[in-house]
Amino acid sequence: MAAANNETDKVIQLHKATAYNWEAERNKYKDIQDDGTMSFFWQAHTILVLVLSSIVLVYVTIFEETVDDSDYNMKRGIIAMLVTFLAVGVTQTPDGPLKRPHPAFWRLILCLSIAYELALVWLLFQTVHDARHILTHFDTNLGKALEQKSYGGSCLLFDPNNTDPFHNIWDKMDGFVTTHFFGWWLKTLILRDWWLCMVLSIMFELLEYTLEHQLPNFSECWWDHWIMDALVCNGLGIYLGLKSLKYLSMKHYHWRGMWNIPTYRGKMKRLALQFTPYSWTDFDWRPLSSLKRWLAMLAVIAIFLLAELNTFYLKFVLWIPPPHWINLLRLAFFLFMGAAAMREGFQYLDDPTCKKFGRQAWMIIAIIITEFLIVVKFDWKTISKPLPPHIAYFWILGLLLLVGWTIFKFYIYRDVKSDLPEKTEISNGNAENSVPIEKSQNNGNREFNLRSRSKVTKSN
């Protein structure tokens, strides 16, 4: 019985083997050193924040004259409420997985995401007219219908009938070219996997083909889709991201307290390095290692693409011009949220001791869903336009192939990790029927083979 229990424990340990050693993630595979200096910069300062916030409120209450303007007072009250919430959140919420430039920065991102989600929920209960009017409080130029730009039209690469034969190419060269490039560079740093980035890049181009009957912005020439976007902008951005990942993975992370560095130049260099990662965790998503991983990766892809679509539909529904600072601020905010959320999501999938879904990952999914619900409520007429028959047939065929391949891979062919054998099965002496469990770790070169109970007993 003892041998059977030991064998069960070994099976569980083998089953828990992961692509990354989470117990020693900061010092086993990486060259990381830290002198442990804890300066004033790293302390929580909860009492200081409480005293300062109380002083501000006392000043407003006693020394500031009351303004007889309801709109002005309401705006100031909302801002004060938001600042108070952020102050409480930054000082009281737990740290996340990221440390640089400071754990408080990522706590601030979490609190801002909570505030943004609350604002989205409130907006969901308004009418589309009121929602557009509310945005005029941020910019009086908003609240006006937009002129939608189509990137389709003439798709000739060379037009001999025009004074500038390449005018069609120059017309497509706008600010979104650089946005695509730098966007995919940063997305690669967040996803940390080339195949996932390529799948998302190609899938979004297919979605633009699919939905161009709903949004004119999605109407593009074939070479704009596959050469300028997928190959040049997205491809080069992903390539630069992969080079950056290689550098960050091989980099030595040696940290010293600023006041332990003798030279002024060294102090300035250390200050600049504060905005670089404390350490680097390589992501090995291994989508085909198990059915759970495969379904999780499909969910990641679907959520990521929905967030991309929300960007276009929200500005269309709420009448926000593409280059407006609200759109740019939202995109930058999503990059910061996504960096923490993907780190938490990967650990939740890969670390067998992690039983709780990350806070930032939970929040970003809630935000994406709420944004989509706002689009559904405010412009059901647009998003309910039926797909063209050939597009609908394409997606039905693709879905059937995906479901069929999943069934074949994980239920018929079954060349991936199987489930754990039941304890009762081992305790009853049926361990001879157990099959080998093979699971790659890190580079796929380490394999674990489950032996029968009789061989284990013999070796003992």
BELJO-V587983 format. One record per residue. N is the residue number from 0. RES is the residue in three letters. SS is DSSP state (@ for helix, = for strand, . for the rest). PSI is psi in whole degrees, -180 to 180 (none if undefined). BURIAL is 1 if it has 16 or more other ideal C-beta (glycine too) atoms within 10 Angstrom, else 0. Layout:
<<N/RES/SS/PSI/BURIAL> <N/RES/SS/PSI/BURIAL>>
This chain:
<<0/MET/./-41/0> <1/ALA/@/-41/0> <2/ALA/@/-38/0> <3/ALA/@/-42/1> <4/ASN/@/-40/0> <5/ASN/@/-40/0> <6/GLU/@/-39/1> <7/THR/@/-43/1> <8/ASP/@/-39/0> <9/LYS/@/-40/0> <10/VAL/@/-43/1> <11/ILE/@/-42/0> <12/GLN/@/-40/0> <13/LEU/@/-39/1> <14/HIS/@/-29/1> <15/LYS/./-5/0> <16/ALA/./132/1> <17/THR/./170/1> <18/ALA/./-17/1> <19/TYR/./137/1> <20/ASN/./96/0> <21/TRP/@/-28/1> <22/GLU/@/-27/0> <23/ALA/@/38/0> <24/GLU/./-22/1> <25/ARG/./-8/0> <26/ASN/./1/0> <27/LYS/./-49/0> <28/TYR/./-11/0> <29/LYS/./155/1> <30/ASP/./93/0> <31/ILE/=/127/1> <32/GLN/=/142/0> <33/ASP/=/127/0> <34/ASP/./-4/0> <35/GLY/./17/0> <36/THR/./124/0> <37/MET/./94/0> <38/SER/./-178/0> <39/PHE/@/-30/0> <40/PHE/@/-29/0> <41/TRP/@/-4/0> <42/GLN/./158/0> <43/ALA/./-37/0> <44/HIS/./38/0> <45/THR/@/-41/0> <46/ILE/@/-42/0> <47/LEU/@/-44/0> <48/VAL/@/-40/0> <49/LEU/@/-44/0> <50/VAL/@/-46/0> <51/LEU/@/-44/0> <52/SER/@/-37/1> <53/SER/@/-39/0> <54/ILE/@/-42/0> <55/VAL/@/-44/0> <56/LEU/@/-37/0> <57/VAL/@/-42/0> <58/TYR/@/-45/0> <59/VAL/@/-38/0> <60/THR/@/-43/0> <61/ILE/@/-46/0> <62/PHE/@/-21/0> <63/GLU/./135/0> <64/GLU/./142/0> <65/THR/./132/0> <66/VAL/./129/0> <67/ASP/./65/0> <68/ASP/./106/0> <69/SER/@/-43/0> <70/ASP/@/-44/0> <71/TYR/@/-45/0> <72/ASN/@/-37/0> <73/MET/@/-42/0> <74/LYS/@/-44/0> <75/ARG/@/-38/0> <76/GLY/@/-40/0> <77/ILE/@/-43/0> <78/ILE/@/-44/0> <79/ALA/@/-40/0> <80/MET/@/-42/0> <81/LEU/@/-44/0> <82/VAL/@/-40/0> <83/THR/@/-43/0> <84/PHE/@/-43/0> <85/LEU/@/-39/1> <86/ALA/@/-44/1> <87/VAL/@/-45/0> <88/GLY/@/-44/1> <89/VAL/@/-34/1> <90/THR/@/-20/1> <91/GLN/@/-25/0> <92/THR/./153/1> <93/PRO/./159/0> <94/ASP/./152/0> <95/GLY/./-168/1> <96/PRO/./-16/1> <97/LEU/./143/1> <98/LYS/./-29/1> <99/ARG/./145/0> <100/PRO/./-20/0> <101/HIS/./142/0> <102/PRO/@/-30/1> <103/ALA/@/-30/1> <104/PHE/@/-42/1> <105/TRP/@/-27/1> <106/ARG/@/-37/1> <107/LEU/@/-42/1> <108/ILE/@/-42/1> <109/LEU/@/-45/1> <110/CYS/@/-38/1> <111/LEU/@/-37/1> <112/SER/@/-36/1> <113/ILE/@/-45/1> <114/ALA/@/-40/0> <115/TYR/@/-41/1> <116/GLU/@/-41/1> <117/LEU/@/-41/0> <118/ALA/@/-39/0> <119/LEU/@/-42/1> <120/VAL/@/-43/0> <121/TRP/@/-42/0> <122/LEU/@/-31/1> <123/LEU/@/-24/0> <124/PHE/./6/0> <125/GLN/./173/0> <126/THR/./163/0> <127/VAL/@/-34/0> <128/HIS/@/-45/0> <129/ASP/@/-37/0> <130/ALA/@/-42/1> <131/ARG/@/-36/1> <132/HIS/@/-36/0> <133/ILE/@/-36/1> <134/LEU/@/-21/1> <135/THR/./-17/0> <136/HIS/./-23/0> <137/PHE/./-33/0> <138/ASP/./119/0> <139/THR/./-15/0> <140/ASN/./-10/0> <141/LEU/./179/1> <142/GLY/./13/1> <143/LYS/./142/0> <144/ALA/./142/0> <145/LEU/./149/0> <146/GLU/./113/0> <147/GLN/./132/0> <148/LYS/./131/0> <149/SER/./133/0> <150/TYR/=/9/1> <151/GLY/./-116/0> <152/GLY/./-140/0> <153/SER/./128/0> <154/CYS/./21/0> <155/LEU/./128/1> <156/LEU/./-34/0> <157/PHE/./117/0> <158/ASP/./98/0> <159/PRO/./-15/0> <160/ASN/./1/0> <161/ASN/./151/0> <162/THR/./-31/0> <163/ASP/./99/0> <164/PRO/./-23/0> <165/PHE/./24/0> <166/HIS/@/-30/0> <167/ASN/@/-34/1> <168/ILE/@/-44/1> <169/TRP/@/-32/0> <170/ASP/@/-28/0> <171/LYS/@/-11/0> <172/MET/./88/0> <173/ASP/./-166/0> <174/GLY/@/-19/0> <175/PHE/@/-17/1> <176/VAL/@/-50/0> <177/THR/@/-34/0> <178/THR/@/-43/1> <179/HIS/@/-47/1> <180/PHE/@/-57/1> <181/PHE/@/-31/0> <182/GLY/@/-45/1> <183/TRP/@/-25/1> <184/TRP/@/-48/1> <185/LEU/@/-36/1> <186/LYS/@/-36/1> <187/THR/@/-37/1> <188/LEU/@/-28/1> <189/ILE/@/-46/1> <190/LEU/@/-33/1> <191/ARG/./37/1> <192/ASP/./125/1> <193/TRP/@/-40/0> <194/TRP/@/-37/0> <195/LEU/@/-40/1> <196/CYS/@/-43/1> <197/MET/@/-40/0> <198/VAL/@/-46/1> <199/LEU/@/-40/1> <200/SER/@/-47/1> <201/ILE/@/-41/0> <202/MET/@/-38/0> <203/PHE/@/-36/1> <204/GLU/@/-38/1> <205/LEU/@/-37/0> <206/LEU/@/-34/1> <207/GLU/@/-42/1> <208/TYR/@/-43/1> <209/THR/@/-39/1> <210/LEU/@/14/1> <211/GLU/./-16/1> <212/HIS/./-13/0> <213/GLN/./-46/1> <214/LEU/./123/1> <215/PRO/@/-28/0> <216/ASN/@/-25/1> <217/PHE/@/-10/1> <218/SER/./109/1> <219/GLU/=/160/1> <220/CYS/./158/1> <221/TRP/@/-39/0> <222/TRP/@/-24/1> <223/ASP/@/-39/1> <224/HIS/@/-56/1> <225/TRP/@/-24/0> <226/ILE/@/-58/0> <227/MET/@/-44/1> <228/ASP/@/-68/1> <229/ALA/@/-44/1> <230/LEU/@/-52/0> <231/VAL/@/-65/0> <232/CYS/@/-58/1> <233/ASN/@/-45/1> <234/GLY/@/-46/1> <235/LEU/@/-37/0> <236/GLY/@/-43/1> <237/ILE/@/-41/1> <238/TYR/@/-46/0> <239/LEU/@/-37/1> <240/GLY/@/-40/1> <241/LEU/@/-39/1> <242/LYS/@/-39/0> <243/SER/@/-39/0> <244/LEU/@/-41/1> <245/LYS/@/-42/0> <246/TYR/@/-46/0> <247/LEU/@/-31/1> <248/SER/@/-33/0> <249/MET/@/-8/0> <250/LYS/./145/0> <251/HIS/./131/0> <252/TYR/=/95/1> <253/HIS/=/118/0> <254/TRP/=/134/1> <255/ARG/./147/0> <256/GLY/./144/0> <257/MET/@/-38/0> <258/TRP/@/-4/0> <259/ASN/@/-2/0> <260/ILE/./123/0> <261/PRO/./-34/0> <262/THR/./151/0> <263/TYR/@/-41/0> <264/ARG/@/-40/0> <265/GLY/@/-38/0> <266/LYS/@/-42/0> <267/MET/@/-38/0> <268/LYS/@/-41/0> <269/ARG/@/-36/1> <270/LEU/@/-41/0> <271/ALA/@/-38/0> <272/LEU/@/-15/1> <273/GLN/./-22/0> <274/PHE/./17/0> <275/THR/./164/0> <276/PRO/./145/0> <277/TYR/./-40/1> <278/SER/./175/1> <279/TRP/./129/1> <280/THR/./117/1> <281/ASP/./138/1> <282/PHE/./125/1> <283/ASP/./91/1> <284/TRP/./-33/1> <285/ARG/./65/1> <286/PRO/./-24/1> <287/LEU/./10/0> <288/SER/./-23/1> <289/SER/./163/1> <290/LEU/@/-38/0> <291/LYS/@/-45/0> <292/ARG/@/-41/1> <293/TRP/@/-47/1> <294/LEU/@/-36/0> <295/ALA/@/-40/1> <296/MET/@/-36/1> <297/LEU/@/-39/0> <298/ALA/@/-41/0> <299/VAL/@/-45/1> <300/ILE/@/-45/0> <301/ALA/@/-44/0> <302/ILE/@/-40/1> <303/PHE/@/-45/1> <304/LEU/@/-36/1> <305/LEU/@/-39/1> <306/ALA/@/-39/1> <307/GLU/@/-43/1> <308/LEU/@/-37/1> <309/ASN/@/-35/1> <310/THR/@/-44/0> <311/PHE/@/-41/1> <312/TYR/@/-35/1> <313/LEU/@/-45/1> <314/LYS/@/-28/1> <315/PHE/@/-42/1> <316/VAL/@/-42/1> <317/LEU/./2/1> <318/TRP/./54/1> <319/ILE/./118/1> <320/PRO/./144/0> <321/PRO/./-43/1> <322/PRO/./8/0> <323/HIS/./150/1> <324/TRP/@/-24/0> <325/ILE/@/-44/1> <326/ASN/@/-45/1> <327/LEU/@/-39/0> <328/LEU/@/-40/0> <329/ARG/@/-43/1> <330/LEU/@/-44/0> <331/ALA/@/-39/0> <332/PHE/@/-40/1> <333/PHE/@/-33/1> <334/LEU/@/-44/0> <335/PHE/@/-45/1> <336/MET/@/-43/1> <337/GLY/@/-35/1> <338/ALA/@/-47/1> <339/ALA/@/-38/1> <340/ALA/@/-42/1> <341/MET/@/-36/1> <342/ARG/@/-44/1> <343/GLU/@/-41/1> <344/GLY/@/-42/1> <345/PHE/@/-42/1> <346/GLN/@/-37/1> <347/TYR/@/-36/0> <348/LEU/@/-35/1> <349/ASP/@/-24/1> <350/ASP/./114/1> <351/PRO/./-18/0> <352/THR/./-7/0> <353/CYS/./108/0> <354/LYS/./-3/0> <355/LYS/./131/0> <356/PHE/./139/0> <357/GLY/./149/1> <358/ARG/@/-46/1> <359/GLN/@/-36/1> <360/ALA/@/-41/1> <361/TRP/@/-44/1> <362/MET/@/-42/1> <363/ILE/@/-34/1> <364/ILE/@/-42/1> <365/ALA/@/-40/1> <366/ILE/@/-45/1> <367/ILE/@/-42/1> <368/ILE/@/-44/1> <369/THR/@/-41/1> <370/GLU/@/-42/1> <371/PHE/@/-39/1> <372/LEU/@/-34/0> <373/ILE/@/-43/1> <374/VAL/@/-43/1> <375/VAL/@/-43/0> <376/LYS/@/-42/1> <377/PHE/@/-24/1> <378/ASP/./60/1> <379/TRP/@/-31/0> <380/LYS/@/-39/0> <381/THR/@/-50/1> <382/ILE/@/-13/1> <383/SER/./4/0> <384/LYS/./128/0> <385/PRO/./147/0> <386/LEU/./146/0> <387/PRO/./146/0> <388/PRO/@/-44/0> <389/HIS/@/-32/0> <390/ILE/@/-42/1> <391/ALA/@/-43/0> <392/TYR/@/-38/0> <393/PHE/@/-47/0> <394/TRP/@/-34/0> <395/ILE/@/-44/0> <396/LEU/@/-44/0> <397/GLY/@/-40/0> <398/LEU/@/-41/0> <399/LEU/@/-42/0> <400/LEU/@/-39/0> <401/LEU/@/-47/0> <402/VAL/@/-44/0> <403/GLY/@/-42/0> <404/TRP/@/-39/0> <405/THR/@/-45/0> <406/ILE/@/-43/0> <407/PHE/@/-44/0> <408/LYS/@/-44/0> <409/PHE/@/-11/1> <410/TYR/@/-20/0> <411/ILE/@/-60/0> <412/TYR/@/-42/0> <413/ARG/./55/0> <414/ASP/./21/0> <415/VAL/./179/1> <416/LYS/./131/1> <417/SER/./176/0> <418/ASP/./165/0> <419/LEU/./141/1> <420/PRO/./147/1> <421/GLU/./144/0> <422/LYS/@/-38/0> <423/THR/@/-32/0> <424/GLU/@/-41/0> <425/ILE/@/-42/1> <426/SER/@/-23/0> <427/ASN/./5/0> <428/GLY/./20/0> <429/ASN/./22/0> <430/ALA/@/-18/1> <431/GLU/@/-24/0> <432/ASN/@/-4/0> <433/SER/./150/1> <434/VAL/./158/0> <435/PRO/./144/0> <436/ILE/./120/1> <437/GLU/./131/0> <438/LYS/./122/1> <439/SER/./146/1> <440/GLN/./127/1> <441/ASN/./-93/0> <442/ASN/./7/0> <443/GLY/./5/0> <444/ASN/./-15/0> <445/ARG/./131/0> <446/GLU/./144/0> <447/PHE/./128/1> <448/ASN/./124/0> <449/LEU/./120/1> <450/ARG/./163/0> <451/SER/./159/0> <452/ARG/@/-32/1> <453/SER/@/-38/0> <454/LYS/@/-37/0> <455/VAL/@/-44/1> <456/THR/@/-38/0> <457/LYS/@/-43/0> <458/SER/@/-29/0> <459/ASN/./none/0>>
